[in-house]
Amino acid sequence: MKGQTYIILALVFAVIVAIFAVINVDPVEVNYLFGTGEAPLILVILVSVLMGGIITAAVGVVRLLKLQKEIRVLNQEKKELEEKIGSADQQKETDDEKPLTASQLGQNSSE
């Protein structure tokens, strides 16, 4: 349901931007870093929205990659801890199965 909400909101936003862009078709002067030029306002609006979407997506991808790396590290730590716990449990089971020696019996009775 959450994904559908995002898609619907994105479509509504796209329709609003498209209507706004179509209404504004007059040529405007655009100042670039290296000069100026004229372009239809519709292109300026659409390119601006597209660049904003690309920048937002790039930030999202970087965040996603960081979170995936963190998940990998945590899963590795979890696996190592499970192995340590498993080996400790196996050691305890083998210790419990061994018969007690006379010296161990003497130590246990003095406690």
Secondary structure, DSSP 8 states (H G I E B T S, - for coil): -HHHHHHHHHHHHHHHHHHHHHH--SEEEEEETTEEEEEEHHHHHHHHHHHHHHHHHHHHHHHHHHHHHHHHHHHHHHHHHHHHHHHHHHHHHHHHHS---HHHHHHHHH-
